[in-house]
Amino acid sequence: MTVLDTTPAAVLVLAIGVLVTTGVYLLLERSLTRVLIGFILLGNGINLLLLVAGGRAGGAPILGTTPLWRMSDPLVQAMILTAIVITLGLTAFVLAMAYRSWQLHGHDEVQDDVEDRRIARLAAKNEPSFEDADAVESGETLDEEAAATRDETDDDIGGGTGNETGRGAT
């Protein structure tokens, strides 16, 4: 019966799935308020996932007060507290962005970037968005190209002009 003790309830697993799925769906929206709600739902879903992954509840994780096999895992609690703080900071940041967008534009929708539009037009034409110098073939093999290319380590050691120290000609 130890399998049933560590198996999470189906309701918790379903709640995790619904929170994470809804959160990810809302993150993909253009409205910053929906993105904000998506962050909150996703954060709560992940917190619940960490809680369920930590196993069943146990005693205080202090040696001497609780037997080892009955202690709860303190790492899960620390991770959830950290996730709550991160979610709160991210929520405050997105809320400030949405408020500023509302002040400037009267709405909180994220607009397309000009560069994104240019790349989308080039993709529709099936053209590269950059010039690739290596795409043009010269007909030479790599060995021939390597021999023709100047290598800065080819200088003779000690066979220079005698001006290696930078003092000038004497």
C-alpha positions as CSV (number, residue, x, y, z in Angstrom):
1,M,0.0,0.0,0.0
2,T,3.0,2.3,-0.1
3,V,2.3,3.0,-3.7
4,L,-1.1,4.6,-2.8
5,D,0.5,6.7,-0.1
6,T,2.9,8.4,-2.6
7,T,0.5,8.6,-5.6
8,P,-0.9,12.1,-6.0
9,A,-4.6,12.6,-6.2
10,A,-6.1,12.8,-9.7
11,V,-7.7,16.1,-8.9
12,L,-4.3,17.7,-8.2
13,V,-2.8,16.3,-11.4
14,L,-5.8,17.6,-13.3
15,A,-5.5,21.0,-11.6
16,I,-1.8,21.2,-12.5
17,G,-2.6,20.4,-16.2
18,V,-5.4,22.9,-16.4
19,L,-3.3,25.7,-14.7
20,V,-0.2,25.1,-16.8
21,T,-2.2,24.7,-20.1
22,T,-4.2,27.8,-19.5
23,G,-1.2,29.8,-18.4
24,V,0.8,28.9,-21.5
25,Y,-2.2,29.7,-23.7
26,L,-2.6,33.1,-22.2
27,L,1.1,33.8,-22.5
28,L,0.8,33.6,-26.2
29,E,-1.8,36.4,-26.4
30,R,-1.1,40.0,-27.4
31,S,-2.8,41.7,-24.5
32,L,-0.4,42.3,-21.6
33,T,-3.2,41.8,-19.0
34,R,-3.8,38.3,-20.5
35,V,0.0,37.7,-20.4
36,L,-0.1,38.8,-16.7
37,I,-2.8,36.4,-15.9
38,G,-1.0,33.7,-17.8
39,F,2.2,34.3,-15.7
40,I,0.2,34.0,-12.5
41,L,-1.6,30.8,-13.6
42,L,1.6,29.2,-14.8
43,G,3.4,30.1,-11.6
44,N,0.6,28.6,-9.5
45,G,0.6,25.5,-11.6
46,I,4.3,25.0,-11.3
47,N,4.1,25.6,-7.5
48,L,1.4,22.9,-7.3
49,L,3.5,20.6,-9.4
50,L,6.5,21.1,-7.1
51,L,4.3,20.4,-4.1
52,V,2.9,17.2,-5.5
53,A,6.4,16.1,-6.6
54,G,7.6,16.6,-3.0
55,G,5.6,13.6,-1.8
56,R,3.2,13.3,1.0
57,A,3.2,15.5,4.0
58,G,5.4,14.6,6.9
59,G,6.8,15.9,10.1
60,A,9.1,18.8,10.7
61,P,12.5,18.2,9.0
62,I,14.5,18.7,12.3
63,L,16.7,15.9,13.5
64,G,15.6,14.5,16.9
65,T,12.0,15.6,16.7
66,T,10.8,13.4,13.8
67,P,12.0,10.0,12.6
68,L,13.9,10.1,9.3
69,W,11.2,8.2,7.3
70,R,8.4,10.6,8.4
71,M,10.2,13.9,7.6
72,S,8.9,16.1,4.9
73,D,11.3,17.4,2.2
74,P,12.4,21.0,3.0
75,L,13.8,21.5,-0.5
76,V,10.4,21.5,-2.0
77,Q,9.2,24.1,0.4
78,A,12.2,26.3,-0.3
79,M,11.8,26.0,-4.1
80,I,8.1,26.9,-3.8
81,L,8.9,30.0,-1.7
82,T,11.5,31.0,-4.2
83,A,9.1,30.5,-7.1
84,I,6.5,32.6,-5.3
85,V,8.9,35.5,-5.0
86,I,10.0,35.2,-8.6
87,T,6.4,35.1,-9.8
88,L,5.6,38.2,-7.7
89,G,8.5,40.1,-9.2
90,L,7.6,39.1,-12.7
91,T,3.9,40.0,-12.0
92,A,5.0,43.5,-10.8
93,F,7.1,44.0,-13.9
94,V,4.4,43.0,-16.4
95,L,1.8,45.0,-14.5
96,A,4.1,48.1,-14.8
97,M,4.6,47.4,-18.5
98,A,0.8,47.1,-19.1
99,Y,0.2,50.3,-17.1
100,R,2.8,52.2,-19.1
101,S,1.4,50.9,-22.3
102,W,-2.1,52.0,-21.3
103,Q,-0.8,55.5,-20.5
104,L,1.0,55.9,-23.8
105,H,-1.3,54.2,-26.3
106,G,-4.6,53.7,-24.6
107,H,-4.4,49.9,-24.9
108,D,-2.1,47.2,-23.6
109,E,-1.6,45.2,-26.8
110,V,1.9,44.5,-28.0
111,Q,2.5,45.7,-31.5
112,D,4.6,44.0,-34.2
113,D,8.2,45.1,-34.5
114,V,9.3,46.7,-37.8
115,E,12.2,44.1,-38.1
116,D,9.7,41.3,-37.6
117,R,7.6,42.6,-40.5
118,R,10.6,42.8,-42.8
119,I,11.7,39.3,-42.0
120,A,8.1,38.0,-42.5
121,R,8.0,39.7,-46.0
122,L,11.4,38.1,-46.9
123,A,10.1,34.8,-45.7
124,A,7.0,35.1,-47.8
125,K,9.3,35.7,-50.8
126,N,11.6,32.9,-49.7
127,E,14.6,35.2,-49.7
128,P,17.4,35.1,-47.1
129,S,17.4,38.0,-44.6
130,F,21.2,38.3,-44.8
131,E,24.0,38.0,-47.3
132,D,26.1,34.9,-46.9
133,A,29.6,35.3,-48.3
134,D,30.2,31.5,-48.0
135,A,27.2,30.6,-50.1
136,V,28.9,31.5,-53.4
137,E,31.1,28.7,-54.6
138,S,34.5,29.7,-56.1
139,G,35.3,26.3,-57.6
140,E,38.3,25.8,-55.4
141,T,38.7,23.1,-52.8
142,L,39.0,23.9,-49.2
143,D,42.7,23.1,-49.3
144,E,43.3,25.5,-52.2
145,E,41.4,28.2,-50.4
146,A,43.3,27.6,-47.2
147,A,46.6,27.8,-49.1
148,A,45.6,31.1,-50.7
149,T,44.4,32.7,-47.5
150,R,47.1,34.6,-45.6
151,D,47.8,33.0,-42.2
152,E,49.1,35.4,-39.6
153,T,51.1,32.7,-38.0
154,D,53.2,32.1,-41.1
155,D,55.9,34.7,-40.2
156,D,59.3,33.3,-39.7
157,I,60.4,33.3,-36.1
158,G,63.5,35.4,-35.8
159,G,63.5,36.0,-39.6
160,G,61.8,39.4,-39.3
161,T,63.1,42.9,-40.0
162,G,64.9,43.2,-36.7
163,N,62.3,45.8,-35.6
164,E,60.2,43.5,-33.4
165,T,60.7,45.5,-30.3
166,G,59.2,48.6,-31.7
167,R,62.3,50.8,-31.2
168,G,62.7,51.7,-34.9
169,A,65.6,51.4,-37.2
170,T,69.1,52.0,-35.8
